[in-house]
Amino acid sequence: MKLKQVFVLGLGVIMTAGLNSCGSSEKAVSAKSQGEELIEVYCTGSEYQSDKSHFRASAIGESLDQMVSKKKAGTNARAELASLVASTIKGTIDNYVNSTELNNVEQVEERFEGLTREVINQQLNNIKVICEKQTRTSQNKYKTYVAIEMSAEDLEKAIDMKLSQDEKLKVDYDYNKFKETYDAEMEKLETKQRGF
């Protein structure tokens, strides 16, 4: 019996020593000690992401010339915004056309896409800059950070006006159904942007 107690006591001491040695050899390693440095990227974050009300895009431009830096950032942001809007509208059109019983679906879809592309191009002239910051790097380059937005409601209204005036689509176009589909796509976009 005594032997059993000594064995259990010895095993307990060994386990405690083992646990203590494991704990003491592992130390918290910070990112900074690993050569990483936290940087701030201006004009980004949750307030600059698309939501149900606005399409938003952020971009960076860098150049030795300050104005070229600004132009690059603006061009990159517009391209990103255009891509985001186009994919959302494509999803809206696909879901709208598939949810309705239209004759000659392919032709109707093509017509919708052509008209909405025109509207998107026009609406890209109505963007608003919501953030702009410039820095100068250690290499004496200018870096411009920019975030832009476009109203989802204004885009939807412009598309509705264009589609409802089209002679070929007038008969088949249902605004309420289109708006419902568009709103659903905007919900999806917001969820995707927020990472949920």
N, C-alpha and C positions, 0 to 999 in steps of 0.2 A: 504494500500500500504506500509506504514511504517513497519507494522507488518511483511509483506512478506520480506522486506529488512533485517530486524533484524534476522528473521528466517534463511534466506540464509547466512547472515554473520556469525551467530552462528554455522550453519552447516559446513561452511568453516573452522572455527576455530577448531571445534571438529575433522574434518577430518585431518587437518594439524597436530594437536597434536597427533592424532592416528598414522599417518604415521611417525612422528618423533620418537614416543616412540617405534614403531616396529623397526625402523632402528637402534636405539641406543642399543636395547637389543640384537640384533644379531651381534656378532663379528666374524670375520674370524677366523676359527679354523685351526691351522696348524697340519700337520701329526705328527710333532715332539711333540707338546703339547699333542697329543693323545697317546703318548708312542711308536710311530713308528720311526724307524730309517732307513734311506736310506742306502742300501748296494750296493756295486759294485760287480757284478758277472763277473769275468774275462772271456775272450775268448768267449763272446756272443755279440750279436748285429747284425746289418744289414750286416756288412762285413763278418760275419761268418755264414750266411744263404745260403742255396743252391740257385743257379741260373741256367740259361740255360747252362752254361759252366762247372759247378762243383756241385757235391754232397758234402754237408758239414754237419758235426755234432759236437756238443759240449757236454762235460760231465764233471762231478766232481767226484773225488775219495778222500776218507778220511781214514786215518789210523794213528796209533801211529808210524808206520814205514814209512819212507819217500818213499822208493822204492815200497812198497805195495800200497801206496797212488797213485803213478804214474801209476802202473799197473792197478789198479781199474779204474782210469780215462780213460786210453787207452782202456780197455776192454769195458767199458760202451759206449764210443764214437764209437768204431767199431761196437758194436751191434746196436746202433742207426743208423749208416750209412748203415749197411747191410739191416736193415729193410726198410729204405728210398729207397735204390736202388732196393730192391726186389719188393716193391709195385709199383714203377715207371715202372719197366720192366714188371711186371704182367699186368699193365694197357696197356702198349705198345703191348704186345703179344695179349691180349684180343681184343683190337681195330684193330690190324693188321689182325688177323685171321678172325674177323667178317667183315672186309671191303673187304676181298678177297673171291673169289669163289673157295674154295679148296675142294677136295674130302676128305672124312673122317676127318672132322674138329677136332673132339675130339683127334684123334691120332696125328694129326699135332700139335695141341696145347700142348699136353703132351710132344712131342719131343722138341718143342721150349723151353718149361719150363725147361726140363732136361738139355739141352745144355746151356741155359742162366744161370742156377744156377751154373754150372761148371765155366763159365766165371766170374761170380760175385765173387765166392770164390777165383779165381786166382787174380782178380783185387783188392781185398781187401788187397793183399800184396803190392800193388802199391799206398798206401795212403801217403799223405804228412801231416805232423804236421804243422799247420799254426799259432798256438798259444799254448803256455804252460807257466803257471805260478804256483808257489807254495807259500803257506802261512803256517804259524803255528798259530793254534788257541789258545785261552786262556786256553784250556784244554791240551795243549802240543801235539795236534794232527797235522799231516801234511795234508794239503788240496791241491790237484792238480786240476787245471783247464786246460782243453785241448780242442782244436778244430782241426779237421782233415778235409781233403778234398780229393776227387777223381775226376779225369778228366772225364767229361761226354763224351767227344769226344773219349778218349782212350777206354772207356767201349763200346761205340757204335762200334768202329772199331774192337775190340776183339770179340764182339758178331757177327758182320758181317762175320768175318773170320771163326768163328766156324760154323755158319749156312750155309755159302756158300760151306763149305767143306763136309758137311754131305750128304751122298749118298741119303738118304731117302727124304731130303728136297730140294735138288738141283733143281728138276723140278719145285716145287711150290714157291720157295723163290724169292721174288722180292725186291732187295736191296733198290731201290728208294722209294718204297711204305713203306718199313720198316723204313727207315730213316725219311720219312715224319711223320710217326706215332710216332716215338721216339721223334722227335723234338717237336711235339705237346704236348706230355706228359711232356717234360722238361719245356715248356712254362707254363703248368698248375702248375707244381711243383714250379716254380719261383713265380707265382702269389700267390699261397697258402702260401709260405714261407714269402712273403712280406705282407701278410694279406690284400690283395686287393680283 
